Structure formats: C-alpha cells, structure tokens
Amino acid sequence: MSGAKGAATGQTPTDPPPVPPAEPARAVPPAEAAVIRAAEFLRAHLDEPISVQDVADHVGYSTFHLSRLFTRVIGVSPVQYLAAQRFQRAKMLLLSSDDSVVDVCMAVGFSSVGTFTRRFVEEVGTSPRDFRRLPHAIAARETRPTVVIGAGRGRVQGSVRMSPAALAAIGPSPQVYVGLFRHPAPRGTPVAGTRIMQPGPYVITGVPTGQWWLLAAAVPQDDPVGQLLVRDLVTAGLPRAITVGEVLQGTRPAPPSYDLMLAPAAAWATPVLLALPTLGGDATEGATHGAAQDAVQDFTQMRTNGDADPPLSP
C-alpha cells in the first residue's frame, strides 16, 4: 500500500516535502540597471582619475541624464558616490595597514593631504589619525545606549526589526544606530539620533524643525573594527523625507512613529562613512544613557497602552 502510494505521488514515505518554487526576482528597469552598472564601474576604478563623462560613456547615457538618474536611484551624485567609496577604502587602509595618512591619501586618489583630511572629518566625523585609534578606544569602554540630542524640540520614535538575512550577516547581538540626516544617503553627522543595544523601540529627541531622512544601520557589538567599517552593510530607511514641525515651548505633542526593517544592502549601495560608535561620545555617553532609557521606556509604555501613532505607510 505504501509503495503504491509512493508511486502514485512520485514520493516515498521518507522523501522530504517538495520545496515551493522561489519567488521570481524583481525585474530591474533599464534605467536603474544602467545606474547600477555605473556604480559598479566607479567602484572598480577608485584609484584612477575618472570623470562623470567616463562613466556616462560606459553606460551609454549623457552626463546630465546619468547624473539625474544616479542621484534618484542611489541618493547621491556620481561624484559624491565616488568620494564615498574612496573614503570607505581609506577607512579600511587606516585600520588594516601601517601606511601613513599621506600614503592613504594618495592611494585613494587624493593629491592634497589637507583636502583629504578636511573631507574625511566632514564625512567620517573624526580625523584620519584619530580614526585609526578608535578600535582600541571602543574596546576599552562600556557600550551603552546613547542619544545624540539635536538642537530642536522635536521627537521621532518607532521600532526597528531585523530580517533573517540581516541577523545572519551581523550575528545574534547587533547594536543599531538610528539617525536623521540631511540627505537620503548617510553623509556626515545626523542632526539627531540614537543608538540602541538590540532591535526594538527607539526614540530620537531634540529633533530640529525641518525635513530629514530617517536611516538606520546595524553593526556587531563585539567587533570594534566591524562597527567602524560597517562591512556587512545592513541598513533601513524610509522612501521619502519626514517632516518635523515646530514644537512650542511648554507643549509636548504626540510624536510620529516610524517603523524600520533592517536588511542587507546591495553591494553597490553607498557606504556608511560616519564612525558610528563616536555618536554620543565618551563625554556625553553617561549623561545621555539615562535619557535614552527613559525615552524608550516611555515609548514602550505608550505602545503597550495603544497610544503610539501607527507607522508611516510605504
């Protein structure tokens, strides 16, 4: 009987259940495919003098059309993207070699050490020499939640989750940085932000009035170098900027709530240049630790009571 049943179904009783077919991959529009090819071309020629015209010729677009599409898809212009990739390589060289800052500067395509150092500070948040010392400083200090309090009175909150692929890339103990940035790509220091020690509720306080891009990144807790390089890029963001209105003195309006799902980014995505563990800093970490705990506890209680605003629809 069982043999007949197995013959009828094409399976024996010990066969595993059939695997459902995989979902078809999303078809990439031609314009987006051209931008991805352009990004990959830039990544392959970091140490060469290269122009937007070279990239446009490679993908068969005009420089104007390519720049417009590139900024729309990637979040930064081709020139900014090339600079970001060069600074990411500089970060790797600073932490993996004994090369001097001058040698690193030249290796990533800069001819002026002064310009390289100034731009590095703007993008990474610290000087090349100080960046090289950070792994020891991170390993030596106790890691706690922090809040980067901005110059405003606004407040943004929500929850961060991680996809299975994100957990596989980062490991079982991630810490998550959530920040509000001036650009759709994580360039420079956020106007306000927070670091939480595991996925879950977050609260950002001191948010200035304006339109900001909400971005999050996860890094491994026990890997100082990995925290600085953000090697396995696991990020999340909203598809459009959020607006934070003016908060009058003495008032406390209900803040909006935005939920994020962290997932591995594509290989061609813009790297996170900011030295994430420096957010809050040693000097402010103790002062902001209590603020971080209190804010998250308040928000968690609001969610328990059903008072938190629903997440923004995609």
C-alpha positions in Angstrom: 0.0 0.0 0.0 2.6 2.5 1.0 4.7 1.6 -2.1 1.7 2.1 -4.4 1.0 5.4 -2.7 4.6 6.5 -3.2 4.5 5.5 -6.8 1.2 7.5 -7.3 2.6 10.6 -5.8 6.2 10.3 -7.1 7.5 10.2 -3.5 8.5 7.6 -1.0 7.4 8.0 2.6 10.9 9.2 3.6 11.1 11.9 0.9 11.1 15.4 2.2 8.2 17.6 1.3 8.6 19.4 -2.0 10.2 22.8 -1.8 7.9 25.6 -3.0 9.2 27.5 -6.0 11.2 30.6 -5.3 9.6 33.9 -6.0 10.8 35.4 -9.3 13.4 38.1 -8.9 12.2 41.7 -9.4 12.7 42.9 -13.0 15.2 45.8 -12.8 14.1 48.7 -15.1 16.7 49.6 -17.8 17.4 53.0 -16.3 18.1 51.5 -12.8 20.2 48.8 -14.3 22.3 51.5 -16.0 22.8 53.2 -12.7 23.9 50.0 -11.1 26.4 49.4 -13.9 27.7 53.0 -13.4 28.1 52.4 -9.6 30.0 49.2 -10.2 32.2 50.9 -12.8 33.1 53.6 -10.2 33.8 51.0 -7.6 36.2 49.3 -10.0 38.2 52.4 -10.8 38.6 54.1 -7.4 42.4 54.6 -7.7 42.2 56.1 -11.2 41.5 59.6 -12.4 37.9 59.2 -13.6 35.2 61.7 -14.7 31.4 61.6 -15.0 31.9 61.6 -18.7 33.9 58.3 -18.5 31.0 56.7 -16.5 28.4 58.1 -18.9 30.3 56.7 -21.9 30.5 53.3 -20.2 26.7 53.0 -19.8 25.7 54.9 -22.9 24.0 57.9 -21.3 24.6 61.6 -21.4 26.3 63.1 -18.3 23.2 65.1 -17.5 20.8 62.2 -17.8 23.1 59.8 -15.9 23.7 62.3 -13.0 20.0 62.9 -12.6 19.2 59.1 -12.7 22.1 58.2 -10.4 21.1 60.7 -7.8 17.5 59.5 -7.9 18.4 55.8 -7.5 21.5 55.9 -5.3 20.7 59.0 -3.2 23.9 60.9 -4.1 25.5 62.2 -7.3 28.2 60.1 -9.1 30.9 62.5 -7.8 29.7 62.1 -4.2 29.4 58.3 -4.7 33.0 58.1 -5.9 34.2 60.2 -3.0 32.2 58.0 -0.5 33.8 54.8 -2.0 37.2 56.3 -1.8 36.7 57.4 1.9 35.5 53.9 2.7 38.6 52.4 1.2 40.7 55.0 3.2 39.0 53.8 6.4 39.9 50.2 5.5 43.6 51.1 4.8 43.8 53.1 8.1 42.7 50.2 10.1 44.4 47.3 8.2 47.8 48.8 7.4 50.6 50.9 8.8 50.6 53.2 5.8 50.9 56.9 6.7 48.0 59.3 6.2 49.9 60.7 3.2 50.2 57.3 1.6 46.5 56.5 2.3 45.5 59.9 0.8 47.4 59.1 -2.4 46.2 55.5 -2.6 42.5 56.6 -2.7 43.0 59.2 -5.4 43.6 62.5 -3.5 46.5 64.7 -4.3 46.2 67.1 -1.3 46.5 65.8 2.2 44.8 68.9 3.5 41.8 68.4 1.3 41.7 64.7 2.1 41.8 65.3 5.9 39.2 68.1 5.8 36.8 66.0 3.7 37.5 62.9 5.9 36.5 64.8 9.0 33.3 66.1 7.3 32.2 62.6 6.2 33.5 60.3 8.9 33.3 62.7 11.9 36.9 62.3 13.1 40.4 62.9 11.7 42.2 60.0 9.9 44.7 59.8 12.8 42.0 59.7 15.4 40.0 57.2 13.4 43.0 54.8 13.5 42.9 54.9 17.3 39.2 54.2 17.6 39.2 50.4 17.7 41.2 50.4 21.0 39.0 53.2 22.5 35.8 51.3 21.6 37.1 48.0 23.0 38.1 49.7 26.3 34.8 51.3 27.1 31.5 50.0 28.3 28.9 50.1 25.5 25.6 51.6 26.5 22.6 53.1 24.7 23.1 56.8 23.8 21.1 59.6 22.4 22.6 62.3 20.0 20.4 65.2 21.1 19.9 67.8 18.4 19.3 71.5 18.6 15.5 71.3 18.4 12.5 70.3 20.5 11.0 67.7 18.2 10.8 64.0 18.8 10.7 61.0 16.5 10.1 57.4 17.6 9.3 53.9 16.3 10.7 50.4 16.3 13.5 48.6 14.4 13.3 45.0 13.4 15.8 42.8 11.5 15.2 40.4 8.7 16.6 36.9 9.0 19.2 37.8 6.3 20.2 40.8 8.4 20.7 38.7 11.5 22.7 36.2 9.5 25.0 38.9 8.3 25.5 40.8 11.6 25.2 38.0 14.2 22.9 37.4 17.2 24.0 40.6 19.1 23.6 43.7 16.9 23.5 47.2 18.1 21.5 49.6 15.9 22.1 53.3 15.1 19.1 55.4 14.0 19.6 58.9 12.8 18.0 61.8 11.0 20.2 63.0 8.1 20.1 66.0 5.7 20.4 63.7 2.7 18.8 60.4 1.5 22.3 58.7 1.9 24.0 58.7 5.4 26.5 61.5 4.8 28.1 63.4 7.7 26.8 63.6 11.2 23.0 63.3 11.8 21.0 66.2 13.1 19.8 63.9 15.9 20.0 60.2 16.5 20.2 57.3 19.0 22.0 54.0 19.5 20.1 51.0 20.9 21.7 47.8 22.0 19.3 45.5 20.2 16.4 45.8 17.7 13.3 47.2 19.3 11.8 50.6 20.2 13.9 53.7 19.6 13.3 57.4 20.4 15.2 60.4 18.9 14.8 63.6 20.9 16.0 67.2 20.2 15.0 67.0 16.6 15.1 70.4 14.8 12.3 71.6 12.7 12.7 70.6 9.0 12.7 67.7 6.6 15.0 64.9 7.4 15.8 61.4 6.1 15.4 58.6 8.7 18.1 56.0 8.3 19.3 53.1 10.4 22.3 50.7 10.4 23.2 47.7 12.4 26.7 46.6 13.5 28.1 43.8 15.6 28.5 44.6 19.3 31.7 42.6 19.8 33.7 43.8 16.7 35.1 47.3 17.1 36.6 47.3 13.6 33.4 46.0 12.1 31.5 48.8 13.8 33.8 51.4 12.2 33.8 49.9 8.7 30.2 48.7 8.6 31.5 45.9 6.4 28.3 43.9 6.2 26.0 46.8 5.2 22.7 46.2 6.9 20.5 49.3 6.7 17.0 50.6 6.6 15.3 53.8 5.6 12.1 55.4 4.6 11.3 56.1 0.9 10.9 59.8 1.5 11.9 62.5 3.9 9.9 63.1 7.1 8.8 66.5 8.2 9.3 67.6 11.8 7.2 70.6 12.7 7.9 73.3 15.2 7.3 72.4 18.9 6.2 75.3 21.0 7.8 75.9 24.4 5.9 74.0 27.2 4.0 71.8 24.8 4.5 68.0 24.2 2.6 66.9 21.1 2.3 63.2 20.3 5.4 62.4 18.1 5.1 60.5 14.9 6.1 56.8 14.8 8.2 55.2 12.0 9.0 51.5 12.0 12.0 50.2 10.1 13.1 46.8 8.8 16.8 46.3 8.6 18.0 44.2 5.6 21.3 43.6 3.8 22.1 46.4 1.3 23.2 45.8 -2.3 26.9 45.6 -2.9 26.8 48.8 -4.8 24.9 50.8 -2.1 26.5 54.0 -0.7 28.7 53.0 2.3 28.1 54.4 5.8 31.1 56.6 6.3 30.2 58.0 9.7 32.2 56.5 12.6 29.0 55.3 14.2 30.5 54.4 17.7 31.5 58.0 18.2 27.9 59.2 18.2 27.3 60.4 21.8 31.0 60.1 22.6 32.6 59.1 25.9 32.0 62.6 27.3 28.2 62.5 26.8 27.5 58.8 27.0 27.0 58.8 30.7 24.7 61.9 30.6 22.6 60.6 27.7 22.4 57.0 28.9 19.5 57.8 31.3 17.8 59.9 28.7 17.9 57.0 26.3 16.5 54.6 28.8 13.7 56.9 29.9 12.6 57.8 26.4 12.5 54.2 25.2 10.6 53.2 28.4 8.0 56.0 27.8 7.5 54.9 24.2 7.3 51.2 25.1 4.6 52.0 27.6 2.7 54.1 25.0 2.8 51.1 22.6 1.5 48.8 25.4 -1.4 51.2 26.1 -2.1 51.6 22.4 -1.3 55.3 22.3 1.6 55.3 19.8 0.9 56.6 16.3 0.8 53.9 13.5 3.9 53.6 11.3 4.2 55.6 8.1 2.8 53.7 5.1 5.4 52.9 2.5 
